[in-house]
Amino acid sequence: MRARRRPVLDRVDRSGEAVVLVGRRVVRLSPLAVSLLDGCEDWTSDVTLAGALVARFGPPPGGQTPLESTRVALRDLEAEGLVECD
């Protein structure tokens, strides 16, 4: 799987989190979501993104692999219209 971020109308960053304007909706992003978005400015593999997240935040809780957790997060961001995946 690869992902790249989609353009947003506006973005405000504060203390590692961000809020973005997507169409007419405001979406609040966690530090992990911000890292994912910033990590896929252009098409980037989920393996690369998972490695970057583990380096920054450590392994995911709950027994999921880093790759599984990254894919779930990317699907969530895709549902919000923030990334596109292939």
N, CA, C and O atoms as a GROMACS GRO file, in nm:
protein
  344
    1MET      N    1   0.085  -0.117   0.000
    1MET     CA    2   0.000   0.000   0.000
    1MET      C    3   0.089   0.123   0.000
    1MET      O    4   0.192   0.127   0.067
    2ARG      N    5   0.047   0.224  -0.076
    2ARG     CA    6   0.115   0.354  -0.075
    2ARG      C    7   0.011   0.461  -0.043
    2ARG      O    8  -0.108   0.442  -0.066
    3ALA      N    9   0.059   0.572   0.008
    3ALA     CA   10  -0.032   0.682   0.041
    3ALA      C   11   0.035   0.815   0.009
    3ALA      O   12   0.157   0.828   0.012
    4ARG      N   13  -0.049   0.912  -0.022
    4ARG     CA   14  -0.001   1.050  -0.033
    4ARG      C   15  -0.110   1.141   0.020
    4ARG      O   16  -0.229   1.113   0.008
    5ARG      N   17  -0.066   1.250   0.077
    5ARG     CA   18  -0.163   1.341   0.136
    5ARG      C   19  -0.234   1.421   0.028
    5ARG      O   20  -0.180   1.447  -0.080
    6ARG      N   21  -0.356   1.458   0.060
    6ARG     CA   22  -0.437   1.540  -0.029
    6ARG      C   23  -0.432   1.683   0.021
    6ARG      O   24  -0.407   1.707   0.139
    7PRO      N   25  -0.455   1.778  -0.066
    7PRO     CA   26  -0.450   1.918  -0.021
    7PRO      C   27  -0.566   1.950   0.074
    7PRO      O   28  -0.676   1.896   0.061
    8VAL      N   29  -0.538   2.040   0.167
    8VAL     CA   30  -0.641   2.090   0.257
    8VAL      C   31  -0.652   2.241   0.237
    8VAL      O   32  -0.560   2.304   0.186
    9LEU      N   33  -0.765   2.297   0.277
    9LEU     CA   34  -0.786   2.440   0.259
    9LEU      C   35  -0.705   2.524   0.357
    9LEU      O   36  -0.659   2.633   0.324
   10ASP      N   37  -0.687   2.470   0.479
   10ASP     CA   38  -0.610   2.543   0.581
   10ASP      C   39  -0.564   2.442   0.686
   10ASP      O   40  -0.624   2.337   0.704
   11ARG      N   41  -0.455   2.477   0.754
   11ARG     CA   42  -0.401   2.391   0.860
   11ARG      C   43  -0.337   2.479   0.965
   11ARG      O   44  -0.262   2.572   0.935
   12VAL      N   45  -0.367   2.446   1.091
   12VAL     CA   46  -0.307   2.515   1.204
   12VAL      C   47  -0.244   2.408   1.294
   12VAL      O   48  -0.312   2.314   1.337
   13ASP      N   49  -0.115   2.423   1.321
   13ASP     CA   50  -0.042   2.330   1.407
   13ASP      C   51  -0.018   2.393   1.543
   13ASP      O   52   0.012   2.512   1.555
   14ARG      N   53  -0.031   2.309   1.646
   14ARG     CA   54  -0.002   2.355   1.782
   14ARG      C   55   0.029   2.235   1.870
   14ARG      O   56  -0.049   2.140   1.878
   15SER      N   57   0.143   2.241   1.936
   15SER     CA   58   0.185   2.138   2.032
   15SER      C   59   0.182   1.998   1.974
   15SER      O   60   0.143   1.903   2.042
   16GLY      N   61   0.223   1.984   1.848
   16GLY     CA   62   0.229   1.852   1.786
   16GLY      C   63   0.100   1.806   1.721
   16GLY      O   64   0.102   1.714   1.640
   17GLU      N   65  -0.011   1.870   1.755
   17GLU     CA   66  -0.140   1.838   1.695
   17GLU      C   67  -0.169   1.940   1.586
   17GLU      O   68  -0.097   2.038   1.570
   18ALA      N   69  -0.276   1.915   1.511
   18ALA     CA   70  -0.316   2.010   1.408
   18ALA      C   71  -0.467   2.002   1.388
   18ALA      O   72  -0.531   1.903   1.421
   19VAL      N   73  -0.521   2.109   1.334
   19VAL     CA   74  -0.658   2.108   1.283
   19VAL      C   75  -0.648   2.149   1.137
   19VAL      O   76  -0.571   2.238   1.100
   20VAL      N   77  -0.728   2.082   1.054
   20VAL     CA   78  -0.727   2.111   0.911
   20VAL      C   79  -0.870   2.136   0.865
   20VAL      O   80  -0.966   2.085   0.922
   21LEU      N   81  -0.880   2.216   0.762
   21LEU     CA   82  -1.008   2.243   0.699
   21LEU      C   83  -1.014   2.162   0.570
   21LEU      O   84  -0.935   2.183   0.478
   22VAL      N   85  -1.108   2.069   0.566
   22VAL     CA   86  -1.128   1.982   0.450
   22VAL      C   87  -1.268   2.009   0.399
   22VAL      O   88  -1.367   1.967   0.460
   23GLY      N   89  -1.277   2.078   0.287
   23GLY     CA   90  -1.409   2.119   0.239
   23GLY      C   91  -1.470   2.213   0.340
   23GLY      O   92  -1.415   2.320   0.368
   24ARG      N   93  -1.583   2.175   0.395
   24ARG     CA   94  -1.651   2.256   0.496
   24ARG      C   95  -1.636   2.199   0.637
   24ARG      O   96  -1.702   2.244   0.730
   25ARG      N   97  -1.549   2.098   0.651
   25ARG     CA   98  -1.531   2.031   0.780
   25ARG      C   99  -1.395   2.064   0.841
   25ARG      O  100  -1.295   2.078   0.771
   26VAL      N  101  -1.394   2.074   0.973
   26VAL     CA  102  -1.270   2.090   1.048
   26VAL      C  103  -1.238   1.954   1.110
   26VAL      O  104  -1.323   1.892   1.174
   27VAL      N  105  -1.114   1.908   1.090
   27VAL     CA  106  -1.071   1.779   1.143
   27VAL      C  107  -0.952   1.802   1.234
   27VAL      O  108  -0.854   1.866   1.196
   28ARG      N  109  -0.961   1.749   1.356
   28ARG     CA  110  -0.851   1.759   1.452
   28ARG      C  111  -0.762   1.636   1.436
   28ARG      O  112  -0.811   1.524   1.430
   29LEU      N  113  -0.631   1.659   1.430
   29LEU     CA  114  -0.535   1.552   1.408
   29LEU      C  115  -0.444   1.533   1.529
   29LEU      O  116  -0.393   1.629   1.586
   30SER      N  117  -0.426   1.409   1.566
   30SER     CA  118  -0.334   1.374   1.674
   30SER      C  119  -0.190   1.389   1.623
   30SER      O  120  -0.168   1.402   1.503
   31PRO      N  121  -0.094   1.387   1.715
   31PRO     CA  122   0.046   1.390   1.671
   31PRO      C  123   0.080   1.276   1.575
   31PRO      O  124   0.159   1.296   1.482
   32LEU      N  125   0.023   1.158   1.596
   32LEU     CA  126   0.049   1.047   1.506
   32LEU      C  127  -0.006   1.076   1.366
   32LEU      O  128   0.062   1.052   1.266
   33ALA      N  129  -0.127   1.128   1.359
   33ALA     CA  130  -0.188   1.162   1.229
   33ALA      C  131  -0.107   1.272   1.159
   33ALA      O  132  -0.089   1.267   1.037
   34VAL      N  133  -0.060   1.369   1.235
   34VAL     CA  134   0.022   1.476   1.177
   34VAL      C  135   0.150   1.415   1.118
   34VAL      O  136   0.191   1.452   1.009
   35SER      N  137   0.213   1.323   1.191
   35SER     CA  138   0.334   1.258   1.141
   35SER      C  139   0.307   1.180   1.014
   35SER      O  140   0.388   1.181   0.921
   36LEU      N  141   0.195   1.111   1.009
   36LEU     CA  142   0.160   1.038   0.887
   36LEU      C  143   0.141   1.133   0.769
   36LEU      O  144   0.196   1.109   0.661
   37LEU      N  145   0.065   1.238   0.790
   37LEU     CA  146   0.042   1.334   0.681
   37LEU      C  147   0.173   1.397   0.634
   37LEU      O  148   0.198   1.408   0.514
   38ASP      N  149   0.255   1.438   0.728
   38ASP     CA  150   0.382   1.502   0.692
   38ASP      C  151   0.477   1.403   0.626
   38ASP      O  152   0.565   1.443   0.549
   39GLY      N  153   0.460   1.275   0.654
   39GLY     CA  154   0.547   1.173   0.598
   39GLY      C  155   0.510   1.128   0.458
   39GLY      O  156   0.586   1.055   0.394
   40CYS      N  157   0.394   1.170   0.411
   40CYS     CA  158   0.353   1.124   0.278
   40CYS      C  159   0.314   1.241   0.188
   40CYS      O  160   0.205   1.244   0.130
   41GLU      N  161   0.404   1.336   0.180
   41GLU     CA  162   0.382   1.450   0.090
   41GLU      C  163   0.365   1.401  -0.054
   41GLU      O  164   0.284   1.455  -0.129
   42ASP      N  165   0.442   1.299  -0.091
   42ASP     CA  166   0.429   1.233  -0.220
   42ASP      C  167   0.404   1.085  -0.191
   42ASP      O  168   0.406   1.044  -0.075
   43TRP      N  169   0.380   1.005  -0.294
   43TRP     CA  170   0.353   0.862  -0.272
   43TRP      C  171   0.463   0.800  -0.187
   43TRP      O  172   0.582   0.806  -0.220
   44THR      N  173   0.421   0.739  -0.075
   44THR     CA  174   0.513   0.678   0.021
   44THR      C  175   0.456   0.544   0.063
   44THR      O  176   0.336   0.531   0.085
   45SER      N  177   0.542   0.443   0.074
   45SER     CA  178   0.494   0.309   0.112
   45SER      C  179   0.454   0.305   0.259
   45SER      O  180   0.507   0.379   0.343
   46ASP      N  181   0.359   0.218   0.288
   46ASP     CA  182   0.315   0.199   0.426
   46ASP      C  183   0.428   0.145   0.513
   46ASP      O  184   0.432   0.173   0.633
   47VAL      N  185   0.519   0.069   0.455
   47VAL     CA  186   0.634   0.016   0.530
   47VAL      C  187   0.724   0.131   0.577
   47VAL      O  188   0.768   0.132   0.692
   48THR      N  189   0.749   0.226   0.488
   48THR     CA  190   0.830   0.343   0.523
   48THR      C  191   0.761   0.425   0.631
   48THR      O  192   0.825   0.468   0.727
   49LEU      N  193   0.632   0.446   0.616
   49LEU     CA  194   0.556   0.525   0.715
   49LEU      C  195   0.553   0.454   0.850
   49LEU      O  196   0.568   0.519   0.954
   50ALA      N  197   0.534   0.322   0.850
   50ALA     CA  198   0.532   0.246   0.976
   50ALA      C  199   0.666   0.259   1.048
   50ALA      O  200   0.670   0.277   1.170
   51GLY      N  201   0.776   0.250   0.973
   51GLY     CA  202   0.908   0.264   1.034
   51GLY      C  203   0.928   0.400   1.096
   51GLY      O  204   0.986   0.412   1.204
   52ALA      N  205   0.881   0.505   1.028
   52ALA     CA  206   0.894   0.640   1.082
   52ALA      C  207   0.811   0.658   1.208
   52ALA      O  208   0.853   0.726   1.302
   53LEU      N  209   0.692   0.598   1.211
   53LEU     CA  210   0.607   0.609   1.330
   53LEU      C  211   0.668   0.536   1.449
   53LEU      O  212   0.665   0.587   1.561
   54VAL      N  213   0.723   0.418   1.426
   54VAL     CA  214   0.788   0.344   1.535
   54VAL      C  215   0.908   0.422   1.588
   54VAL      O  216   0.931   0.426   1.708
   55ALA      N  217   0.984   0.483   1.498
   55ALA     CA  218   1.101   0.561   1.540
   55ALA      C  219   1.059   0.679   1.626
   55ALA      O  220   1.130   0.716   1.720
   56ARG      N  221   0.945   0.737   1.596
   56ARG     CA  222   0.902   0.856   1.672
   56ARG      C  223   0.820   0.822   1.797
   56ARG      O  224   0.838   0.884   1.901
   57PHE      N  225   0.730   0.723   1.786
   57PHE     CA  226   0.636   0.696   1.894
   57PHE      C  227   0.656   0.562   1.965
   57PHE      O  228   0.593   0.536   2.067
   58GLY      N  229   0.743   0.477   1.911
   58GLY     CA  230   0.760   0.344   1.967
   58GLY      C  231   0.659   0.248   1.908
   58GLY      O  232   0.576   0.287   1.825
   59PRO      N  233   0.665   0.121   1.948
   59PRO     CA  234   0.574   0.020   1.892
   59PRO      C  235   0.429   0.048   1.933
   59PRO      O  236   0.404   0.106   2.039
   60PRO      N  237   0.335   0.007   1.850
   60PRO     CA  238   0.194   0.033   1.881
   60PRO      C  239   0.146  -0.053   1.998
   60PRO      O  240   0.194  -0.165   2.017
   61PRO      N  241   0.053  -0.001   2.074
   61PRO     CA  242  -0.005  -0.080   2.183
   61PRO      C  243  -0.108  -0.179   2.128
   61PRO      O  244  -0.151  -0.167   2.013
   62GLY      N  245  -0.146  -0.274   2.207
   62GLY     CA  246  -0.257  -0.362   2.172
   62GLY      C  247  -0.223  -0.482   2.087
   62GLY      O  248  -0.314  -0.549   2.039
   63GLY      N  249  -0.096  -0.511   2.067
   63GLY     CA  250  -0.059  -0.632   1.997
   63GLY      C  251  -0.061  -0.624   1.846
   63GLY      O  252  -0.027  -0.722   1.780
   64GLN      N  253  -0.100  -0.512   1.788
   64GLN     CA  254  -0.094  -0.498   1.643
   64GLN      C  255   0.050  -0.474   1.599
   64GLN      O  256   0.131  -0.420   1.674
   65THR      N  257   0.080  -0.516   1.478
   65THR     CA  258   0.211  -0.487   1.424
   65THR      C  259   0.213  -0.339   1.381
   65THR      O  260   0.108  -0.280   1.359
   66PRO      N  261   0.331  -0.281   1.371
   66PRO     CA  262   0.339  -0.143   1.322
   66PRO      C  263   0.274  -0.124   1.185
   66PRO      O  264   0.210  -0.022   1.160
   67LEU      N  265   0.290  -0.222   1.098
   67LEU     CA  266   0.231  -0.211   0.965
   67LEU      C  267   0.079  -0.214   0.971
   67LEU      O  268   0.012  -0.137   0.902
   68GLU      N  269   0.023  -0.303   1.053
   68GLU     CA  270  -0.123  -0.309   1.068
   68GLU      C  271  -0.177  -0.178   1.124
   68GLU      O  272  -0.276  -0.125   1.074
   69SER      N  273  -0.112  -0.125   1.226
   69SER     CA  274  -0.156   0.001   1.287
   69SER      C  275  -0.147   0.116   1.188
   69SER      O  276  -0.235   0.203   1.184
   70THR      N  277  -0.040   0.118   1.110
   70THR     CA  278  -0.024   0.224   1.010
   70THR      C  279  -0.133   0.216   0.905
   70THR      O  280  -0.188   0.319   0.866
   71ARG      N  281  -0.165   0.097   0.860
   71ARG     CA  282  -0.271   0.081   0.760
   71ARG      C  283  -0.406   0.124   0.813
   71ARG      O  284  -0.484   0.185   0.741
   72VAL      N  285  -0.435   0.093   0.938
   72VAL     CA  286  -0.561   0.137   0.999
   72VAL      C  287  -0.566   0.290   1.004
   72VAL      O  288  -0.668   0.350   0.969
   73ALA      N  289  -0.457   0.351   1.047
   73ALA     CA  290  -0.452   0.497   1.056
   73ALA      C  291  -0.466   0.560   0.917
   73ALA      O  292  -0.536   0.661   0.902
   74LEU      N  293  -0.402   0.502   0.817
   74LEU     CA  294  -0.413   0.555   0.681
   74LEU      C  295  -0.556   0.543   0.629
   74LEU      O  296  -0.605   0.634   0.562
   75ARG      N  297  -0.623   0.433   0.659
   75ARG     CA  298  -0.763   0.418   0.617
   75ARG      C  299  -0.852   0.522   0.685
   75ARG      O  300  -0.943   0.576   0.622
   76ASP      N  301  -0.824   0.550   0.812
   76ASP     CA  302  -0.900   0.654   0.883
   76ASP      C  303  -0.878   0.790   0.818
   76ASP      O  304  -0.973   0.866   0.798
   77LEU      N  305  -0.753   0.820   0.786
   77LEU     CA  306  -0.724   0.949   0.721
   77LEU      C  307  -0.784   0.954   0.581
   77LEU      O  308  -0.828   1.060   0.536
   78GLU      N  309  -0.786   0.842   0.512
   78GLU     CA  310  -0.848   0.837   0.380
   78GLU      C  311  -0.998   0.864   0.390
   78GLU      O  312  -1.055   0.934   0.306
   79ALA      N  313  -1.063   0.808   0.493
   79ALA     CA  314  -1.206   0.829   0.512
   79ALA      C  315  -1.237   0.976   0.540
   79ALA      O  316  -1.346   1.024   0.508
   80GLU      N  317  -1.142   1.048   0.598
   80GLU     CA  318  -1.159   1.191   0.626
   80GLU      C  319  -1.124   1.278   0.504
   80GLU      O  320  -1.142   1.399   0.508
   81GLY      N  321  -1.073   1.215   0.398
   81GLY     CA  322  -1.036   1.289   0.278
   81GLY      C  323  -0.898   1.354   0.286
   81GLY      O  324  -0.869   1.447   0.211
   82LEU      N  325  -0.815   1.304   0.377
   82LEU     CA  326  -0.684   1.365   0.398
   82LEU      C  327  -0.571   1.297   0.323
   82LEU      O  328  -0.469   1.360   0.295
   83VAL      N  329  -0.587   1.170   0.289
   83VAL     CA  330  -0.488   1.098   0.208
   83VAL      C  331  -0.560   1.017   0.103
   83VAL      O  332  -0.680   0.988   0.115
   84GLU      N  333  -0.486   0.980   0.000
   84GLU     CA  334  -0.535   0.881  -0.094
   84GLU      C  335  -0.440   0.764  -0.090
   84GLU      O  336  -0.318   0.782  -0.078
   85CYS      N  337  -0.494   0.643  -0.100
   85CYS     CA  338  -0.415   0.522  -0.092
   85CYS      C  339  -0.435   0.438  -0.218
   85CYS      O  340  -0.541   0.443  -0.281
   86ASP      N  341  -0.331   0.363  -0.252
   86ASP     CA  342  -0.346   0.269  -0.364
   86ASP      C  343  -0.291   0.135  -0.324
   86ASP      O  344  -0.294   0.041  -0.403
   0.00000   0.00000   0.00000
